[in-house]
Each structure stands twice: as C-alpha cells, then as structure tokens.
C-alpha cells in the first residue's frame, strides 16, 4: 500500500505545475488553502511551526506560484484561526469551501493531489493526515483509493 502511494506521489509531482497553471480561479485557490489548513490541523491543533511550514510551502511551491502569495497566506491565516477557535467549526468551514469545486472534477482531483503532497511534505504522511484527505475525497465525491489512500 505504501509503495502504491509513493508511486502515486512520484507520478503526480511530474506535470502538476502545468495542470495547476490551467486552473487559476479564486474558488480553486480558496479550496487549496482550505485543504492545506485542514491537513495541517489533522491532529486537532495547528502549531506555529506548522503555520510557518505551510507559509513556506505556499511561497516556495511552484504549483501555487500562479496565485498571489500574500492573498494565499491571508486565506491560510483565516482558516487556521477558525481551527484555533474550534476545530469542528474550522473543519466544517474548510470542507464547505472545498465542496464548492465538487462539480469541477479536474480541480477536485488537483486539490486532492496537492493535499497529498502537503501531507507528505515533512516526509511523514501520517494516518491523521491521510484520514483528512480521505474526508476531502468524500466531500468531492472522489474515490480515495485512486490517490493511493
């Protein structure tokens, strides 16, 4: 199962930047940031280290460079504050934002791929992060096994 997931990540990384550049709208950007925050909050708490790592990831990731970085960071802070206030409220808000792209299969699949990359950015895509990405798949009416989850 793990080898299937690592194979998925390797093939996903190739060409992902070109695919994301084709999808440059606000609802997709917000869904990506909501997904990032949701994966970061998978354990119920977003630490300052996670915030810094995510902000660094947003700034350095080629696929997200098509968006205005300062606006993405502001969006990310909005979601992290929701999680800090109440995890369940933050989760509902993030999933609600993610659901807005459900009718767009290319965007939905790209979002899940990016969440998988974000979840594995520290080298450990743990069970809590995988569970959250599976929930994102469910919200988007996607089969999580298609993503090695």
VMD Tcl script that builds the backbone (N, CA, C; Angstrom):
set m [mol new atoms 447]
animate dup $m
set s [atomselect $m all]
$s set {name element resname resid chain x y z} {
  {N N UNK 1 A 0.831 -1.194 0.000}
  {CA C UNK 1 A 0.000 0.000 0.000}
  {C C UNK 1 A 0.872 1.254 0.000}
  {N N UNK 2 A 1.940 1.257 0.838}
  {CA C UNK 2 A 2.811 2.424 0.903}
  {C C UNK 2 A 3.511 2.639 -0.428}
  {N N UNK 3 A 3.951 1.554 -1.084}
  {CA C UNK 3 A 4.633 1.706 -2.366}
  {C C UNK 3 A 3.672 2.268 -3.415}
  {N N UNK 4 A 2.400 1.884 -3.335}
  {CA C UNK 4 A 1.406 2.429 -4.252}
  {C C UNK 4 A 1.287 3.931 -4.053}
  {N N UNK 5 A 1.303 4.354 -2.793}
  {CA C UNK 5 A 1.199 5.776 -2.506}
  {C C UNK 5 A 2.441 6.526 -2.973}
  {N N UNK 6 A 3.645 5.981 -2.724}
  {CA C UNK 6 A 4.862 6.669 -3.162}
  {C C UNK 6 A 4.933 6.731 -4.685}
  {N N UNK 7 A 4.490 5.684 -5.359}
  {CA C UNK 7 A 4.430 5.724 -6.825}
  {C C UNK 7 A 3.481 6.824 -7.282}
  {N N UNK 8 A 2.338 6.934 -6.587}
  {CA C UNK 8 A 1.367 7.967 -6.903}
  {C C UNK 8 A 1.997 9.353 -6.755}
  {N N UNK 9 A 2.723 9.584 -5.657}
  {CA C UNK 9 A 3.344 10.887 -5.431}
  {C C UNK 9 A 4.372 11.207 -6.506}
  {N N UNK 10 A 5.161 10.221 -6.893}
  {CA C UNK 10 A 6.178 10.442 -7.929}
  {C C UNK 10 A 5.535 10.844 -9.256}
  {N N UNK 11 A 4.503 10.135 -9.652}
  {CA C UNK 11 A 3.869 10.451 -10.929}
  {C C UNK 11 A 3.063 11.735 -10.844}
  {N N UNK 12 A 2.516 12.023 -9.681}
  {CA C UNK 12 A 1.728 13.238 -9.510}
  {C C UNK 12 A 2.598 14.468 -9.584}
  {N N UNK 13 A 3.781 14.400 -8.995}
  {CA C UNK 13 A 4.677 15.540 -8.989}
  {C C UNK 13 A 5.080 15.988 -10.380}
  {N N UNK 14 A 5.140 15.070 -11.309}
  {CA C UNK 14 A 5.520 15.396 -12.681}
  {C C UNK 14 A 4.335 16.035 -13.381}
  {N N UNK 15 A 4.519 17.241 -13.819}
  {CA C UNK 15 A 3.474 17.909 -14.585}
  {C C UNK 15 A 2.398 18.583 -13.766}
  {N N UNK 16 A 2.453 18.480 -12.434}
  {CA C UNK 16 A 1.399 19.082 -11.616}
  {C C UNK 16 A 1.388 20.600 -11.764}
  {N N UNK 17 A 2.570 21.199 -11.913}
  {CA C UNK 17 A 2.628 22.654 -12.058}
  {C C UNK 17 A 1.868 23.118 -13.290}
  {N N UNK 18 A 2.050 22.419 -14.403}
  {CA C UNK 18 A 1.350 22.794 -15.628}
  {C C UNK 18 A -0.159 22.661 -15.464}
  {N N UNK 19 A -0.587 21.605 -14.788}
  {CA C UNK 19 A -2.030 21.405 -14.587}
  {C C UNK 19 A -2.617 22.519 -13.728}
  {N N UNK 20 A -1.925 22.895 -12.647}
  {CA C UNK 20 A -2.443 23.934 -11.756}
  {C C UNK 20 A -2.474 25.271 -12.466}
  {N N UNK 21 A -1.502 25.532 -13.330}
  {CA C UNK 21 A -1.484 26.806 -14.056}
  {C C UNK 21 A -2.712 26.964 -14.933}
  {N N UNK 22 A -3.309 25.862 -15.349}
  {CA C UNK 22 A -4.526 25.911 -16.151}
  {C C UNK 22 A -5.746 26.256 -15.292}
  {N N UNK 23 A -5.627 26.034 -13.999}
  {CA C UNK 23 A -6.752 26.233 -13.080}
  {C C UNK 23 A -6.394 27.388 -12.150}
  {N N UNK 24 A -6.696 28.584 -12.567}
  {CA C UNK 24 A -6.283 29.742 -11.776}
  {C C UNK 24 A -7.487 30.606 -11.431}
  {N N UNK 25 A -8.389 30.053 -10.652}
  {CA C UNK 25 A -9.534 30.849 -10.236}
  {C C UNK 25 A -9.592 30.901 -8.715}
  {N N UNK 26 A -10.347 31.858 -8.231}
  {CA C UNK 26 A -10.397 32.103 -6.791}
  {C C UNK 26 A -10.974 30.929 -6.004}
  {N N UNK 27 A -12.019 30.292 -6.522}
  {CA C UNK 27 A -12.620 29.185 -5.770}
  {C C UNK 27 A -11.639 28.024 -5.632}
  {N N UNK 28 A -10.842 27.777 -6.674}
  {CA C UNK 28 A -9.832 26.729 -6.588}
  {C C UNK 28 A -8.748 27.120 -5.583}
  {N N UNK 29 A -8.279 28.356 -5.647}
  {CA C UNK 29 A -7.242 28.817 -4.711}
  {C C UNK 29 A -7.727 28.695 -3.271}
  {N N UNK 30 A -8.956 29.116 -3.019}
  {CA C UNK 30 A -9.504 29.013 -1.660}
  {C C UNK 30 A -9.635 27.566 -1.215}
  {N N UNK 31 A -10.056 26.700 -2.128}
  {CA C UNK 31 A -10.183 25.282 -1.786}
  {C C UNK 31 A -8.824 24.681 -1.463}
  {N N UNK 32 A -7.801 25.058 -2.219}
  {CA C UNK 32 A -6.445 24.566 -1.946}
  {C C UNK 32 A -5.985 25.010 -0.563}
  {N N UNK 33 A -6.194 26.264 -0.250}
  {CA C UNK 33 A -5.758 26.782 1.050}
  {C C UNK 33 A -6.569 26.151 2.176}
  {N N UNK 34 A -7.862 25.971 1.973}
  {CA C UNK 34 A -8.686 25.298 2.986}
  {C C UNK 34 A -8.184 23.867 3.189}
  {N N UNK 35 A -7.833 23.193 2.099}
  {CA C UNK 35 A -7.277 21.844 2.194}
  {C C UNK 35 A -5.952 21.827 2.926}
  {N N UNK 36 A -5.091 22.794 2.634}
  {CA C UNK 36 A -3.799 22.912 3.330}
  {C C UNK 36 A -4.015 23.055 4.835}
  {N N UNK 37 A -4.926 23.947 5.192}
  {CA C UNK 37 A -5.201 24.180 6.615}
  {C C UNK 37 A -5.782 22.930 7.265}
  {N N UNK 38 A -6.664 22.263 6.558}
  {CA C UNK 38 A -7.290 21.052 7.096}
  {C C UNK 38 A -6.257 19.959 7.320}
  {N N UNK 39 A -5.344 19.780 6.377}
  {CA C UNK 39 A -4.280 18.785 6.549}
  {C C UNK 39 A -3.369 19.189 7.706}
  {N N UNK 40 A -3.032 20.476 7.803}
  {CA C UNK 40 A -2.178 20.946 8.899}
  {C C UNK 40 A -2.841 20.733 10.256}
  {N N UNK 41 A -4.162 20.840 10.295}
  {CA C UNK 41 A -4.902 20.709 11.550}
  {C C UNK 41 A -5.352 19.278 11.821}
  {N N UNK 42 A -4.842 18.335 11.067}
  {CA C UNK 42 A -5.318 16.949 11.156}
  {C C UNK 42 A -5.255 16.378 12.565}
  {N N UNK 43 A -4.300 16.832 13.368}
  {CA C UNK 43 A -4.187 16.322 14.732}
  {C C UNK 43 A -5.010 17.143 15.724}
  {N N UNK 44 A -5.761 18.130 15.219}
  {CA C UNK 44 A -6.607 18.938 16.081}
  {C C UNK 44 A -5.999 20.258 16.507}
  {N N UNK 45 A -4.706 20.449 16.222}
  {CA C UNK 45 A -4.011 21.668 16.626}
  {C C UNK 45 A -3.059 22.083 15.507}
  {N N UNK 46 A -3.052 23.369 15.180}
  {CA C UNK 46 A -2.080 23.880 14.220}
  {C C UNK 46 A -1.046 24.658 15.022}
  {N N UNK 47 A 0.154 24.124 15.084}
  {CA C UNK 47 A 1.223 24.768 15.844}
  {C C UNK 47 A 1.830 25.909 15.031}
  {N N UNK 48 A 2.565 26.790 15.701}
  {CA C UNK 48 A 3.223 27.885 14.985}
  {C C UNK 48 A 4.230 27.327 13.979}
  {N N UNK 49 A 4.842 26.190 14.308}
  {CA C UNK 49 A 5.773 25.565 13.375}
  {C C UNK 49 A 5.046 25.108 12.110}
  {N N UNK 50 A 3.829 24.554 12.291}
  {CA C UNK 50 A 3.048 24.123 11.129}
  {C C UNK 50 A 2.637 25.320 10.276}
  {N N UNK 51 A 2.273 26.411 10.934}
  {CA C UNK 51 A 1.914 27.616 10.190}
  {C C UNK 51 A 3.093 28.106 9.366}
  {N N UNK 52 A 4.264 28.135 9.992}
  {CA C UNK 52 A 5.458 28.597 9.292}
  {C C UNK 52 A 5.811 27.666 8.145}
  {N N UNK 53 A 5.691 26.361 8.374}
  {CA C UNK 53 A 5.993 25.389 7.332}
  {C C UNK 53 A 5.018 25.547 6.171}
  {N N UNK 54 A 3.744 25.724 6.478}
  {CA C UNK 54 A 2.749 25.867 5.429}
  {C C UNK 54 A 2.956 27.172 4.657}
  {N N UNK 55 A 3.244 28.257 5.362}
  {CA C UNK 55 A 3.509 29.524 4.674}
  {C C UNK 55 A 4.735 29.392 3.779}
  {N N UNK 56 A 5.759 28.728 4.263}
  {CA C UNK 56 A 6.948 28.482 3.454}
  {C C UNK 56 A 6.632 27.620 2.251}
  {N N UNK 57 A 5.810 26.618 2.471}
  {CA C UNK 57 A 5.409 25.736 1.376}
  {C C UNK 57 A 4.645 26.526 0.321}
  {N N UNK 58 A 3.717 27.367 0.746}
  {CA C UNK 58 A 2.933 28.175 -0.183}
  {C C UNK 58 A 3.849 29.094 -0.987}
  {N N UNK 59 A 4.812 29.711 -0.323}
  {CA C UNK 59 A 5.718 30.633 -1.001}
  {C C UNK 59 A 6.645 29.932 -1.989}
  {N N UNK 60 A 7.052 28.704 -1.667}
  {CA C UNK 60 A 8.050 28.028 -2.485}
  {C C UNK 60 A 7.476 27.049 -3.495}
  {N N UNK 61 A 6.253 26.617 -3.334}
  {CA C UNK 61 A 5.699 25.603 -4.215}
  {C C UNK 61 A 5.400 26.187 -5.588}
  {N N UNK 62 A 5.989 25.586 -6.609}
  {CA C UNK 62 A 5.815 26.060 -7.984}
  {C C UNK 62 A 4.352 26.059 -8.401}
  {N N UNK 63 A 3.609 25.046 -7.990}
  {CA C UNK 63 A 2.217 24.927 -8.407}
  {C C UNK 63 A 1.349 26.058 -7.866}
  {N N UNK 64 A 1.701 26.589 -6.703}
  {CA C UNK 64 A 0.896 27.656 -6.108}
  {C C UNK 64 A 1.391 29.048 -6.466}
  {N N UNK 65 A 2.530 29.139 -7.153}
  {CA C UNK 65 A 3.079 30.446 -7.511}
  {C C UNK 65 A 2.211 31.207 -8.496}
  {N N UNK 66 A 1.281 30.528 -9.137}
  {CA C UNK 66 A 0.395 31.217 -10.075}
  {C C UNK 66 A -0.570 32.146 -9.348}
  {N N UNK 67 A -0.713 31.963 -8.041}
  {CA C UNK 67 A -1.609 32.795 -7.245}
  {C C UNK 67 A -0.805 33.843 -6.487}
  {N N UNK 68 A -1.467 34.927 -6.084}
  {CA C UNK 68 A -0.846 35.975 -5.280}
  {C C UNK 68 A -0.540 35.408 -3.900}
  {N N UNK 69 A 0.742 35.280 -3.597}
  {CA C UNK 69 A 1.189 34.627 -2.363}
  {C C UNK 69 A 0.640 35.335 -1.121}
  {N N UNK 70 A 0.636 36.653 -1.112}
  {CA C UNK 70 A 0.165 37.358 0.089}
  {C C UNK 70 A -1.309 37.066 0.348}
  {N N UNK 71 A -2.101 36.952 -0.716}
  {CA C UNK 71 A -3.526 36.630 -0.544}
  {C C UNK 71 A -3.705 35.196 -0.044}
  {N N UNK 72 A -2.857 34.280 -0.532}
  {CA C UNK 72 A -2.934 32.893 -0.069}
  {C C UNK 72 A -2.599 32.795 1.414}
  {N N UNK 73 A -1.609 33.531 1.840}
  {CA C UNK 73 A -1.223 33.494 3.257}
  {C C UNK 73 A -2.340 34.080 4.121}
  {N N UNK 74 A -2.969 35.148 3.676}
  {CA C UNK 74 A -4.099 35.726 4.413}
  {C C UNK 74 A -5.237 34.712 4.509}
  {N N UNK 75 A -5.522 34.017 3.394}
  {CA C UNK 75 A -6.562 32.982 3.410}
  {C C UNK 75 A -6.202 31.868 4.385}
  {N N UNK 76 A -4.939 31.444 4.349}
  {CA C UNK 76 A -4.493 30.373 5.232}
  {C C UNK 76 A -4.661 30.782 6.695}
  {N N UNK 77 A -4.298 32.001 7.027}
  {CA C UNK 77 A -4.459 32.509 8.397}
  {C C UNK 77 A -5.930 32.510 8.800}
  {N N UNK 78 A -6.806 32.859 7.874}
  {CA C UNK 78 A -8.254 32.849 8.157}
  {C C UNK 78 A -8.690 31.446 8.570}
  {N N UNK 79 A -8.262 30.452 7.822}
  {CA C UNK 79 A -8.650 29.079 8.145}
  {C C UNK 79 A -8.003 28.587 9.430}
  {N N UNK 80 A -6.742 28.922 9.635}
  {CA C UNK 80 A -6.087 28.447 10.861}
  {C C UNK 80 A -6.739 29.070 12.095}
  {N N UNK 81 A -7.161 30.317 11.997}
  {CA C UNK 81 A -7.846 30.944 13.131}
  {C C UNK 81 A -9.167 30.245 13.431}
  {N N UNK 82 A -9.857 29.804 12.392}
  {CA C UNK 82 A -11.098 29.059 12.606}
  {C C UNK 82 A -10.829 27.764 13.356}
  {N N UNK 83 A -9.749 27.064 12.977}
  {CA C UNK 83 A -9.388 25.820 13.665}
  {C C UNK 83 A -8.989 26.091 15.108}
  {N N UNK 84 A -8.272 27.198 15.341}
  {CA C UNK 84 A -7.859 27.534 16.703}
  {C C UNK 84 A -9.062 27.870 17.579}
  {N N UNK 85 A -10.059 28.526 16.997}
  {CA C UNK 85 A -11.258 28.871 17.752}
  {C C UNK 85 A -12.005 27.605 18.138}
  {N N UNK 86 A -12.258 26.751 17.158}
  {CA C UNK 86 A -12.952 25.492 17.402}
  {C C UNK 86 A -12.655 24.571 16.231}
  {N N UNK 87 A -12.025 23.433 16.500}
  {CA C UNK 87 A -11.602 22.530 15.433}
  {C C UNK 87 A -12.767 22.123 14.538}
  {N N UNK 88 A -13.888 21.761 15.124}
  {CA C UNK 88 A -15.036 21.300 14.327}
  {C C UNK 88 A -15.589 22.412 13.434}
  {N N UNK 89 A -15.643 23.628 13.953}
  {CA C UNK 89 A -16.109 24.760 13.149}
  {C C UNK 89 A -15.141 25.004 11.994}
  {N N UNK 90 A -13.850 24.974 12.282}
  {CA C UNK 90 A -12.846 25.145 11.239}
  {C C UNK 90 A -12.938 24.070 10.181}
  {N N UNK 91 A -13.158 22.838 10.620}
  {CA C UNK 91 A -13.272 21.716 9.683}
  {C C UNK 91 A -14.496 21.881 8.787}
  {N N UNK 92 A -15.617 22.255 9.373}
  {CA C UNK 92 A -16.844 22.476 8.599}
  {C C UNK 92 A -16.634 23.594 7.582}
  {N N UNK 93 A -16.011 24.677 8.021}
  {CA C UNK 93 A -15.754 25.810 7.124}
  {C C UNK 93 A -14.828 25.397 5.975}
  {N N UNK 94 A -13.769 24.666 6.297}
  {CA C UNK 94 A -12.820 24.232 5.266}
  {C C UNK 94 A -13.491 23.282 4.276}
  {N N UNK 95 A -14.229 22.298 4.786}
  {CA C UNK 95 A -14.898 21.346 3.896}
  {C C UNK 95 A -15.970 22.030 3.048}
  {N N UNK 96 A -16.620 23.030 3.615}
  {CA C UNK 96 A -17.627 23.783 2.863}
  {C C UNK 96 A -16.978 24.519 1.693}
  {N N UNK 97 A -15.823 25.095 1.933}
  {CA C UNK 97 A -15.093 25.788 0.867}
  {C C UNK 97 A -14.622 24.794 -0.186}
  {N N UNK 98 A -14.112 23.663 0.267}
  {CA C UNK 98 A -13.637 22.620 -0.642}
  {C C UNK 98 A -14.788 22.109 -1.509}
  {N N UNK 99 A -15.964 21.965 -0.916}
  {CA C UNK 99 A -17.127 21.436 -1.639}
  {C C UNK 99 A -17.544 22.313 -2.820}
  {N N UNK 100 A -17.151 23.572 -2.813}
  {CA C UNK 100 A -17.530 24.485 -3.892}
  {C C UNK 100 A -16.944 24.074 -5.240}
  {N N UNK 101 A -15.913 23.235 -5.230}
  {CA C UNK 101 A -15.326 22.810 -6.506}
  {C C UNK 101 A -15.730 21.376 -6.874}
  {N N UNK 102 A -16.650 20.786 -6.112}
  {CA C UNK 102 A -17.085 19.404 -6.341}
  {C C UNK 102 A -17.518 19.151 -7.785}
  {N N UNK 103 A -18.166 20.107 -8.394}
  {CA C UNK 103 A -18.672 19.919 -9.756}
  {C C UNK 103 A -17.589 20.082 -10.823}
  {N N UNK 104 A -16.369 20.322 -10.383}
  {CA C UNK 104 A -15.248 20.503 -11.311}
  {C C UNK 104 A -14.233 19.389 -11.062}
  {N N UNK 105 A -14.361 18.265 -11.767}
  {CA C UNK 105 A -13.526 17.089 -11.482}
  {C C UNK 105 A -12.025 17.328 -11.602}
  {N N UNK 106 A -11.588 18.122 -12.582}
  {CA C UNK 106 A -10.153 18.372 -12.723}
  {C C UNK 106 A -9.612 19.132 -11.518}
  {N N UNK 107 A -10.356 20.145 -11.090}
  {CA C UNK 107 A -9.945 20.919 -9.926}
  {C C UNK 107 A -9.987 20.058 -8.663}
  {N N UNK 108 A -11.018 19.253 -8.536}
  {CA C UNK 108 A -11.150 18.388 -7.357}
  {C C UNK 108 A -9.973 17.428 -7.245}
  {N N UNK 109 A -9.633 16.795 -8.348}
  {CA C UNK 109 A -8.510 15.852 -8.348}
  {C C UNK 109 A -7.199 16.565 -8.055}
  {N N UNK 110 A -7.020 17.749 -8.639}
  {CA C UNK 110 A -5.797 18.512 -8.391}
  {C C UNK 110 A -5.696 18.888 -6.920}
  {N N UNK 111 A -6.803 19.276 -6.314}
  {CA C UNK 111 A -6.808 19.628 -4.892}
  {C C UNK 111 A -6.359 18.441 -4.042}
  {N N UNK 112 A -6.887 17.270 -4.316}
  {CA C UNK 112 A -6.506 16.088 -3.539}
  {C C UNK 112 A -5.025 15.784 -3.737}
  {N N UNK 113 A -4.545 15.891 -4.970}
  {CA C UNK 113 A -3.118 15.655 -5.226}
  {C C UNK 113 A -2.252 16.624 -4.424}
  {N N UNK 114 A -2.639 17.901 -4.427}
  {CA C UNK 114 A -1.874 18.890 -3.665}
  {C C UNK 114 A -1.932 18.608 -2.168}
  {N N UNK 115 A -3.096 18.196 -1.669}
  {CA C UNK 115 A -3.203 17.863 -0.241}
  {C C UNK 115 A -2.312 16.672 0.114}
  {N N UNK 116 A -2.218 15.703 -0.787}
  {CA C UNK 116 A -1.320 14.562 -0.555}
  {C C UNK 116 A 0.133 15.020 -0.497}
  {N N UNK 117 A 0.487 15.921 -1.394}
  {CA C UNK 117 A 1.855 16.448 -1.402}
  {C C UNK 117 A 2.119 17.238 -0.127}
  {N N UNK 118 A 1.160 18.046 0.286}
  {CA C UNK 118 A 1.306 18.832 1.510}
  {C C UNK 118 A 1.424 17.905 2.723}
  {N N UNK 119 A 0.578 16.880 2.760}
  {CA C UNK 119 A 0.623 15.934 3.872}
  {C C UNK 119 A 1.941 15.203 3.985}
  {N N UNK 120 A 2.591 14.997 2.856}
  {CA C UNK 120 A 3.861 14.266 2.875}
  {C C UNK 120 A 5.069 15.194 2.824}
  {N N UNK 121 A 4.847 16.498 2.902}
  {CA C UNK 121 A 5.937 17.470 2.778}
  {C C UNK 121 A 7.008 17.297 3.853}
  {N N UNK 122 A 6.609 16.832 5.034}
  {CA C UNK 122 A 7.583 16.645 6.111}
  {C C UNK 122 A 8.186 15.237 6.090}
  {N N UNK 123 A 7.847 14.466 5.069}
  {CA C UNK 123 A 8.376 13.113 4.949}
  {C C UNK 123 A 7.557 12.067 5.675}
  {N N UNK 124 A 6.498 12.498 6.357}
  {CA C UNK 124 A 5.660 11.556 7.106}
  {C C UNK 124 A 4.194 11.893 6.885}
  {N N UNK 125 A 3.583 11.211 5.944}
  {CA C UNK 125 A 2.158 11.385 5.675}
  {C C UNK 125 A 1.437 10.462 6.643}
  {N N UNK 126 A 1.140 10.989 7.841}
  {CA C UNK 126 A 0.631 10.135 8.917}
  {C C UNK 126 A -0.849 9.792 8.742}
  {N N UNK 127 A -1.314 8.898 9.589}
  {CA C UNK 127 A -2.692 8.396 9.486}
  {C C UNK 127 A -3.735 9.494 9.649}
  {N N UNK 128 A -3.481 10.465 10.546}
  {CA C UNK 128 A -4.431 11.565 10.727}
  {C C UNK 128 A -4.546 12.395 9.452}
  {N N UNK 129 A -3.406 12.671 8.809}
  {CA C UNK 129 A -3.415 13.445 7.571}
  {C C UNK 129 A -4.104 12.670 6.451}
  {N N UNK 130 A -3.825 11.383 6.366}
  {CA C UNK 130 A -4.480 10.551 5.343}
  {C C UNK 130 A -5.989 10.521 5.559}
  {N N UNK 131 A -6.406 10.433 6.822}
  {CA C UNK 131 A -7.833 10.403 7.131}
  {C C UNK 131 A -8.509 11.688 6.655}
  {N N UNK 132 A -7.865 12.819 6.898}
  {CA C UNK 132 A -8.423 14.099 6.475}
  {C C UNK 132 A -8.503 14.167 4.949}
  {N N UNK 133 A -7.472 13.685 4.268}
  {CA C UNK 133 A -7.507 13.713 2.805}
  {C C UNK 133 A -8.598 12.774 2.279}
  {N N UNK 134 A -8.813 11.651 2.964}
  {CA C UNK 134 A -9.930 10.777 2.574}
  {C C UNK 134 A -11.269 11.498 2.753}
  {N N UNK 135 A -11.395 12.289 3.822}
  {CA C UNK 135 A -12.625 13.069 4.038}
  {C C UNK 135 A -12.804 14.108 2.928}
  {N N UNK 136 A -11.690 14.697 2.509}
  {CA C UNK 136 A -11.749 15.653 1.394}
  {C C UNK 136 A -12.227 14.935 0.138}
  {N N UNK 137 A -11.695 13.739 -0.105}
  {CA C UNK 137 A -12.137 12.940 -1.262}
  {C C UNK 137 A -13.639 12.697 -1.193}
  {N N UNK 138 A -14.116 12.314 -0.026}
  {CA C UNK 138 A -15.540 12.045 0.146}
  {C C UNK 138 A -16.354 13.310 -0.137}
  {N N UNK 139 A -15.894 14.438 0.363}
  {CA C UNK 139 A -16.585 15.708 0.145}
  {C C UNK 139 A -16.653 16.052 -1.348}
  {N N UNK 140 A -15.613 15.639 -2.080}
  {CA C UNK 140 A -15.542 15.930 -3.512}
  {C C UNK 140 A -16.096 14.800 -4.387}
  {N N UNK 141 A -16.662 13.788 -3.727}
  {CA C UNK 141 A -17.205 12.613 -4.429}
  {C C UNK 141 A -16.147 11.907 -5.274}
  {N N UNK 142 A -14.946 11.794 -4.699}
  {CA C UNK 142 A -13.838 11.104 -5.358}
  {C C UNK 142 A -13.513 9.837 -4.592}
  {N N UNK 143 A -12.982 8.849 -5.272}
  {CA C UNK 143 A -12.570 7.601 -4.656}
  {C C UNK 143 A -11.143 7.776 -4.111}
  {N N UNK 144 A -10.979 7.704 -2.811}
  {CA C UNK 144 A -9.671 7.932 -2.202}
  {C C UNK 144 A -8.624 6.902 -2.642}
  {N N UNK 145 A -9.048 5.704 -3.022}
  {CA C UNK 145 A -8.091 4.691 -3.464}
  {C C UNK 145 A -7.432 5.097 -4.787}
  {N N UNK 146 A -8.058 5.974 -5.550}
  {CA C UNK 146 A -7.453 6.478 -6.779}
  {C C UNK 146 A -6.208 7.314 -6.491}
  {N N UNK 147 A -6.057 7.729 -5.238}
  {CA C UNK 147 A -4.932 8.564 -4.828}
  {C C UNK 147 A -3.982 7.804 -3.903}
  {N N UNK 148 A -4.137 6.509 -3.830}
  {CA C UNK 148 A -3.252 5.685 -3.002}
  {C C UNK 148 A -3.556 5.764 -1.519}
  {N N UNK 149 A -4.764 6.174 -1.164}
  {CA C UNK 149 A -5.129 6.335 0.248}
  {C C UNK 149 A -5.969 5.154 0.725}
}
mol reanalyze $m
mol bondsrecalc $m
mol representation Tube
mol addrep $m
